């Protein structure tokens, strides 16, 4: 797939009142298949920068967002408004089981790009671990910024 879109991802995580934010901007592919939209991009392994892996964000027609991440920290994270899903998360130290409850999902995507915003919590053994916000912007390379 051709990476001819610009992807901006902003993630905010709050743990015990302390917040941390990540920003990522990269080239990505963006396609529509069987009614779902797929955003795919390459990331570098944090433990080995020479190692790359593919991350794909699937947005289904009913606004379920699934983040499928490869590499040493392989996982599938399903974000569905009002639903708690279990997620097996692979780390360098082994697998962990997480609960993911999605408070809200806002999707505004069309054939040229758009935005996805998700608010969700993560729990470990039913104990709140973090409050999270994910904001995704996708636009054709060379087009004006989507806000």
C-alpha positions, 0 to 999 in steps of 0.5 A: 500500500502506498503511504500517501497520507499524513497521519498525526496521532496525539495520545494523552495518558493520565495515571494517578493525576499525572499526565503524559502526552505523545505526538506522532506524525508520519506517512501512512496508507489510508484505504476503505475496504468492505465499509471499514477504513484502514490507516496503516503506518510503520513504527520503530521498535523502542527496544531496537530502533533498526526493527520496524513493525506495522500498526493498523487502525481499523474504523468500522462503519459502526464506529468501532476502532481497533488498533492492531500493533505488531512488533515486540509489544504486539496487541489488538486494542478494541475501542467500542463506545460504552463497552469494556473489552479485554485485551492481551498485551504483549510486552518484553516482560510477557503478556498482561491482560487489560480491561479497556472501557471506551467512554466516547468515540467520535469519527469524522472520516471520508474518502480524503481523510478526517479525524477520530477521537476516543476517550477510554480507561484501562484497568488491570484486574479491575483496578483503574490504571489510566485514563486515555485520550487518542486523537487521530488526524489523517489527510492527503499529503499536500492538502491543508491541515484537518483540525 
